[in-house]
Amino acid sequence: MYRIIIILLFLVIFEVPSYSYLGPGLGGGIIAATLGIILAIFAAIFGIIWFPLKRYLNKKKEKKASASKEKSD
């Protein structure tokens, strides 16, 4: 763990010049990619939680409807 932190600090402290054009399109692309990854993670978590919960609620609703139907018969 400390090795990773030291390597990251080394890379941040000692800059290496980039001999290329890093224009505003690159920043927009990085922001779009980051937001896309974050939204994909939230969508996956939502899907993992919501669909089993929806199935449970539907079963509970069906049991309640069948119980009330039996009482009326």
N, CA, C and O atoms as CSV, one atom per row, in Angstrom:
chain,resi,resn,atom,element,x,y,z
A,1,MET,N,N,0.823,-1.186,0.000
A,1,MET,CA,C,0.000,0.000,0.000
A,1,MET,C,C,0.868,1.251,0.000
A,1,MET,O,O,0.623,2.200,-0.745
A,2,TYR,N,N,1.895,1.229,0.860
A,2,TYR,CA,C,2.780,2.389,0.912
A,2,TYR,C,C,3.541,2.562,-0.390
A,2,TYR,O,O,3.853,3.683,-0.793
A,3,ARG,N,N,3.831,1.467,-1.033
A,3,ARG,CA,C,4.561,1.526,-2.302
A,3,ARG,C,C,3.728,2.256,-3.355
A,3,ARG,O,O,4.262,3.060,-4.120
A,4,ILE,N,N,2.429,1.981,-3.398
A,4,ILE,CA,C,1.549,2.644,-4.359
A,4,ILE,C,C,1.472,4.135,-4.069
A,4,ILE,O,O,1.514,4.948,-4.992
A,5,ILE,N,N,1.358,4.506,-2.788
A,5,ILE,CA,C,1.290,5.915,-2.414
A,5,ILE,C,C,2.584,6.632,-2.793
A,5,ILE,O,O,2.548,7.749,-3.308
A,6,ILE,N,N,3.705,6.005,-2.542
A,6,ILE,CA,C,4.992,6.614,-2.882
A,6,ILE,C,C,5.119,6.787,-4.388
A,6,ILE,O,O,5.595,7.823,-4.852
A,7,ILE,N,N,4.705,5.796,-5.150
A,7,ILE,CA,C,4.768,5.901,-6.617
A,7,ILE,C,C,3.859,7.017,-7.112
A,7,ILE,O,O,4.245,7.790,-7.988
A,8,LEU,N,N,2.650,7.104,-6.555
A,8,LEU,CA,C,1.737,8.176,-6.966
A,8,LEU,C,C,2.286,9.550,-6.603
A,8,LEU,O,O,2.198,10.479,-7.406
A,9,LEU,N,N,2.845,9.691,-5.417
A,9,LEU,CA,C,3.456,10.959,-5.038
A,9,LEU,C,C,4.624,11.305,-5.954
A,9,LEU,O,O,4.794,12.460,-6.343
A,10,PHE,N,N,5.407,10.328,-6.287
A,10,PHE,CA,C,6.531,10.537,-7.194
A,10,PHE,C,C,6.044,11.026,-8.553
A,10,PHE,O,O,6.635,11.935,-9.137
A,11,LEU,N,N,4.971,10.427,-9.055
A,11,LEU,CA,C,4.452,10.833,-10.354
A,11,LEU,C,C,3.828,12.222,-10.321
A,11,LEU,O,O,3.869,12.942,-11.318
A,12,VAL,N,N,3.255,12.604,-9.190
A,12,VAL,CA,C,2.634,13.925,-9.074
A,12,VAL,C,C,3.695,15.010,-8.882
A,12,VAL,O,O,3.597,16.088,-9.469
A,13,ILE,N,N,4.691,14.728,-8.074
A,13,ILE,CA,C,5.704,15.740,-7.760
A,13,ILE,C,C,6.621,16.001,-8.952
A,13,ILE,O,O,6.877,17.157,-9.290
A,14,PHE,N,N,7.111,14.959,-9.584
A,14,PHE,CA,C,8.044,15.108,-10.698
A,14,PHE,C,C,7.279,15.053,-12.013
A,14,PHE,O,O,6.924,13.983,-12.509
A,15,GLU,N,N,7.040,16.226,-12.553
A,15,GLU,CA,C,6.274,16.324,-13.793
A,15,GLU,C,C,7.140,15.983,-14.993
A,15,GLU,O,O,8.338,16.265,-15.018
A,16,VAL,N,N,6.528,15.386,-15.960
A,16,VAL,CA,C,7.186,15.085,-17.220
A,16,VAL,C,C,6.430,15.854,-18.301
A,16,VAL,O,O,5.209,15.738,-18.407
A,17,PRO,N,N,7.146,16.634,-19.098
A,17,PRO,CA,C,6.430,17.415,-20.111
A,17,PRO,C,C,5.788,16.512,-21.171
A,17,PRO,O,O,6.350,15.494,-21.575
A,18,SER,N,N,4.628,16.908,-21.590
A,18,SER,CA,C,3.924,16.182,-22.641
A,18,SER,C,C,4.108,16.967,-23.931
A,18,SER,O,O,3.631,18.097,-24.040
A,19,TYR,N,N,4.771,16.404,-24.878
A,19,TYR,CA,C,5.051,17.099,-26.127
A,19,TYR,C,C,3.913,16.874,-27.120
A,19,TYR,O,O,4.112,16.380,-28.230
A,20,SER,N,N,2.717,17.255,-26.679
A,20,SER,CA,C,1.560,17.134,-27.545
A,20,SER,C,C,0.561,18.210,-27.163
A,20,SER,O,O,0.700,18.868,-26.132
A,21,TYR,N,N,-0.435,18.378,-27.994
A,21,TYR,CA,C,-1.465,19.374,-27.736
A,21,TYR,C,C,-2.568,18.728,-26.921
A,21,TYR,O,O,-3.198,17.765,-27.359
A,22,LEU,N,N,-2.796,19.260,-25.745
A,22,LEU,CA,C,-3.875,18.780,-24.888
A,22,LEU,C,C,-4.918,19.880,-24.834
A,22,LEU,O,O,-4.883,20.735,-23.949
A,23,GLY,N,N,-5.831,19.860,-25.766
A,23,GLY,CA,C,-6.810,20.927,-25.905
A,23,GLY,C,C,-8.030,20.736,-25.038
A,23,GLY,O,O,-8.096,19.799,-24.243
A,24,PRO,N,N,-9.000,21.627,-25.189
A,24,PRO,CA,C,-10.208,21.560,-24.376
A,24,PRO,C,C,-11.058,20.321,-24.658
A,24,PRO,O,O,-11.826,19.897,-23.795
A,25,GLY,N,N,-10.935,19.747,-25.825
A,25,GLY,CA,C,-11.691,18.527,-26.143
A,25,GLY,C,C,-11.287,17.359,-25.263
A,25,GLY,O,O,-12.111,16.509,-24.926
A,26,LEU,N,N,-10.026,17.320,-24.896
A,26,LEU,CA,C,-9.551,16.246,-24.024
A,26,LEU,C,C,-10.193,16.357,-22.645
A,26,LEU,O,O,-10.600,15.349,-22.067
A,27,GLY,N,N,-10.284,17.567,-22.121
A,27,GLY,CA,C,-10.921,17.761,-20.811
A,27,GLY,C,C,-12.384,17.368,-20.841
A,27,GLY,O,O,-12.880,16.724,-19.917
A,28,GLY,N,N,-13.083,17.759,-21.914
A,28,GLY,CA,C,-14.492,17.383,-22.050
A,28,GLY,C,C,-14.661,15.880,-22.173
A,28,GLY,O,O,-15.609,15.312,-21.632
A,29,GLY,N,N,-13.749,15.236,-22.881
A,29,GLY,CA,C,-13.804,13.783,-23.020
A,29,GLY,C,C,-13.578,13.068,-21.704
A,29,GLY,O,O,-14.230,12.067,-21.406
A,30,ILE,N,N,-12.650,13.589,-20.919
A,30,ILE,CA,C,-12.377,12.978,-19.613
A,30,ILE,C,C,-13.582,13.144,-18.696
A,30,ILE,O,O,-13.958,12.212,-17.985
A,31,ILE,N,N,-14.188,14.331,-18.712
A,31,ILE,CA,C,-15.374,14.565,-17.882
A,31,ILE,C,C,-16.520,13.657,-18.320
A,31,ILE,O,O,-17.197,13.066,-17.479
A,32,ALA,N,N,-16.742,13.543,-19.619
A,32,ALA,CA,C,-17.819,12.693,-20.126
A,32,ALA,C,C,-17.584,11.221,-19.773
A,32,ALA,O,O,-18.514,10.517,-19.378
A,33,ALA,N,N,-16.347,10.763,-19.915
A,33,ALA,CA,C,-16.040,9.369,-19.586
A,33,ALA,C,C,-16.225,9.104,-18.090
A,33,ALA,O,O,-16.757,8.064,-17.703
A,34,THR,N,N,-15.786,10.043,-17.256
A,34,THR,CA,C,-15.929,9.884,-15.811
A,34,THR,C,C,-17.400,9.843,-15.409
A,34,THR,O,O,-17.810,8.984,-14.628
A,35,LEU,N,N,-18.187,10.765,-15.940
A,35,LEU,CA,C,-19.619,10.763,-15.638
A,35,LEU,C,C,-20.300,9.489,-16.151
A,35,LEU,O,O,-21.190,8.951,-15.493
A,36,GLY,N,N,-19.883,9.015,-17.312
A,36,GLY,CA,C,-20.441,7.782,-17.856
A,36,GLY,C,C,-20.163,6.583,-16.967
A,36,GLY,O,O,-21.041,5.747,-16.751
A,37,ILE,N,N,-18.949,6.498,-16.454
A,37,ILE,CA,C,-18.595,5.386,-15.564
A,37,ILE,C,C,-19.386,5.462,-14.268
A,37,ILE,O,O,-19.895,4.451,-13.782
A,38,ILE,N,N,-19.490,6.673,-13.708
A,38,ILE,CA,C,-20.238,6.839,-12.460
A,38,ILE,C,C,-21.712,6.487,-12.660
A,38,ILE,O,O,-22.301,5.794,-11.830
A,39,LEU,N,N,-22.308,6.957,-13.750
A,39,LEU,CA,C,-23.709,6.642,-14.020
A,39,LEU,C,C,-23.921,5.148,-14.264
A,39,LEU,O,O,-24.944,4.593,-13.862
A,40,ALA,N,N,-22.962,4.500,-14.919
A,40,ALA,CA,C,-23.074,3.057,-15.148
A,40,ALA,C,C,-23.031,2.288,-13.828
A,40,ALA,O,O,-23.754,1.307,-13.656
A,41,ILE,N,N,-22.190,2.730,-12.901
A,41,ILE,CA,C,-22.118,2.072,-11.596
A,41,ILE,C,C,-23.433,2.245,-10.843
A,41,ILE,O,O,-23.950,1.286,-10.270
A,42,PHE,N,N,-23.983,3.476,-10.840
A,42,PHE,CA,C,-25.255,3.700,-10.161
A,42,PHE,C,C,-26.389,2.917,-10.822
A,42,PHE,O,O,-27.265,2.404,-10.126
A,43,ALA,N,N,-26.386,2.815,-12.140
A,43,ALA,CA,C,-27.425,2.046,-12.835
A,43,ALA,C,C,-27.333,0.571,-12.469
A,43,ALA,O,O,-28.357,-0.090,-12.298
A,44,ALA,N,N,-26.118,0.050,-12.348
A,44,ALA,CA,C,-25.942,-1.355,-11.969
A,44,ALA,C,C,-26.431,-1.600,-10.541
A,44,ALA,O,O,-27.108,-2.592,-10.272
A,45,ILE,N,N,-26.086,-0.696,-9.635
A,45,ILE,CA,C,-26.540,-0.839,-8.251
A,45,ILE,C,C,-28.057,-0.738,-8.184
A,45,ILE,O,O,-28.700,-1.504,-7.466
A,46,PHE,N,N,-28.632,0.201,-8.927
A,46,PHE,CA,C,-30.080,0.359,-8.959
A,46,PHE,C,C,-30.753,-0.916,-9.473
A,46,PHE,O,O,-31.753,-1.364,-8.912
A,47,GLY,N,N,-30.203,-1.495,-10.538
A,47,GLY,CA,C,-30.770,-2.723,-11.092
A,47,GLY,C,C,-30.668,-3.892,-10.137
A,47,GLY,O,O,-31.587,-4.705,-10.041
A,48,ILE,N,N,-29.561,-3.977,-9.435
A,48,ILE,CA,C,-29.370,-5.081,-8.490
A,48,ILE,C,C,-30.345,-4.970,-7.322
A,48,ILE,O,O,-30.825,-5.982,-6.812
A,49,ILE,N,N,-30.634,-3.755,-6.905
A,49,ILE,CA,C,-31.528,-3.559,-5.758
A,49,ILE,C,C,-32.988,-3.511,-6.185
A,49,ILE,O,O,-33.829,-4.129,-5.532
A,50,TRP,N,N,-33.317,-2.804,-7.248
A,50,TRP,CA,C,-34.711,-2.523,-7.590
A,50,TRP,C,C,-35.483,-3.752,-8.067
A,50,TRP,O,O,-36.602,-3.982,-7.609
A,51,PHE,N,N,-34.920,-4.538,-8.967
A,51,PHE,CA,C,-35.694,-5.628,-9.557
A,51,PHE,C,C,-36.068,-6.725,-8.566
A,51,PHE,O,O,-37.206,-7.192,-8.612
A,52,PRO,N,N,-35.191,-7.161,-7.679
A,52,PRO,CA,C,-35.651,-8.109,-6.651
A,52,PRO,C,C,-36.674,-7.484,-5.703
A,52,PRO,O,O,-37.608,-8.158,-5.269
A,53,LEU,N,N,-36.505,-6.213,-5.383
A,53,LEU,CA,C,-37.472,-5.525,-4.529
A,53,LEU,C,C,-38.827,-5.423,-5.222
A,53,LEU,O,O,-39.865,-5.602,-4.585
A,54,LYS,N,N,-38.821,-5.142,-6.497
A,54,LYS,CA,C,-40.067,-5.056,-7.272
A,54,LYS,C,C,-40.764,-6.421,-7.316
A,54,LYS,O,O,-41.984,-6.500,-7.169
A,55,ARG,N,N,-40.003,-7.475,-7.514
A,55,ARG,CA,C,-40.561,-8.822,-7.538
A,55,ARG,C,C,-41.193,-9.165,-6.182
A,55,ARG,O,O,-42.284,-9.734,-6.126
A,56,TYR,N,N,-40.505,-8.817,-5.103
A,56,TYR,CA,C,-41.034,-9.069,-3.755
A,56,TYR,C,C,-42.338,-8.303,-3.532
A,56,TYR,O,O,-43.306,-8.860,-3.014
A,57,LEU,N,N,-42.364,-7.026,-3.921
A,57,LEU,CA,C,-43.570,-6.229,-3.732
A,57,LEU,C,C,-44.728,-6.747,-4.567
A,57,LEU,O,O,-45.870,-6.732,-4.107
A,58,ASN,N,N,-44.460,-7.208,-5.789
A,58,ASN,CA,C,-45.516,-7.774,-6.629
A,58,ASN,C,C,-46.077,-9.062,-6.027
A,58,ASN,O,O,-47.288,-9.279,-6.054
A,59,LYS,N,N,-45.210,-9.913,-5.487
A,59,LYS,CA,C,-45.684,-11.148,-4.845
A,59,LYS,C,C,-46.530,-10.829,-3.633
A,59,LYS,O,O,-47.556,-11.466,-3.395
A,60,LYS,N,N,-46.098,-9.840,-2.865
A,60,LYS,CA,C,-46.857,-9.440,-1.680
A,60,LYS,C,C,-48.220,-8.886,-2.081
A,60,LYS,O,O,-49.223,-9.160,-1.423
A,61,LYS,N,N,-48.255,-8.114,-3.152
A,61,LYS,CA,C,-49.513,-7.543,-3.643
A,61,LYS,C,C,-50.446,-8.643,-4.151
A,61,LYS,O,O,-51.651,-8.604,-3.901
A,62,GLU,N,N,-49.883,-9.630,-4.868
A,62,GLU,CA,C,-50.691,-10.741,-5.377
A,62,GLU,C,C,-51.265,-11.571,-4.228
A,62,GLU,O,O,-52.418,-11.997,-4.295
A,63,LYS,N,N,-50.481,-11.804,-3.180
A,63,LYS,CA,C,-50.984,-12.559,-2.024
A,63,LYS,C,C,-52.120,-11.805,-1.351
A,63,LYS,O,O,-53.117,-12.400,-0.943
A,64,LYS,N,N,-51.963,-10.506,-1.240
A,64,LYS,CA,C,-53.005,-9.698,-0.613
A,64,LYS,C,C,-54.275,-9.710,-1.465
A,64,LYS,O,O,-55.381,-9.795,-0.931
A,65,ALA,N,N,-54.118,-9.625,-2.788
A,65,ALA,CA,C,-55.267,-9.636,-3.684
A,65,ALA,C,C,-55.970,-10.995,-3.656
A,65,ALA,O,O,-57.199,-11.060,-3.669
A,66,SER,N,N,-55.190,-12.079,-3.619
A,66,SER,CA,C,-55.799,-13.417,-3.587
A,66,SER,C,C,-56.491,-13.659,-2.247
A,66,SER,O,O,-57.524,-14.326,-2.196
A,67,ALA,N,N,-55.927,-13.119,-1.160
A,67,ALA,CA,C,-56.543,-13.288,0.154
A,67,ALA,C,C,-57.877,-12.525,0.219
A,67,ALA,O,O,-58.861,-13.027,0.764
A,68,SER,N,N,-57.896,-11.326,-0.335
A,68,SER,CA,C,-59.143,-10.557,-0.315
A,68,SER,C,C,-60.186,-11.165,-1.266
A,68,SER,O,O,-61.389,-11.070,-1.020
A,69,LYS,N,N,-59.719,-11.782,-2.339
A,69,LYS,CA,C,-60.633,-12.437,-3.283
A,69,LYS,C,C,-61.278,-13.659,-2.627
A,69,LYS,O,O,-62.467,-13.913,-2.824
A,70,GLU,N,N,-60.502,-14.416,-1.847
A,70,GLU,CA,C,-61.031,-15.592,-1.159
A,70,GLU,C,C,-62.047,-15.192,-0.095
A,70,GLU,O,O,-63.027,-15.904,0.127
A,71,LYS,N,N,-61.818,-14.057,0.563
A,71,LYS,CA,C,-62.768,-13.599,1.584
A,71,LYS,C,C,-64.102,-13.201,0.955
A,71,LYS,O,O,-65.167,-13.420,1.533
A,72,SER,N,N,-64.024,-12.611,-0.240
A,72,SER,CA,C,-65.265,-12.162,-0.885
A,72,SER,C,C,-66.055,-13.324,-1.470
A,72,SER,O,O,-67.259,-13.202,-1.694
A,73,ASP,N,N,-65.389,-14.453,-1.721
A,73,ASP,CA,C,-66.095,-15.631,-2.283
A,73,ASP,C,C,-66.767,-16.396,-1.242
A,73,ASP,O,O,-67.403,-17.409,-1.533
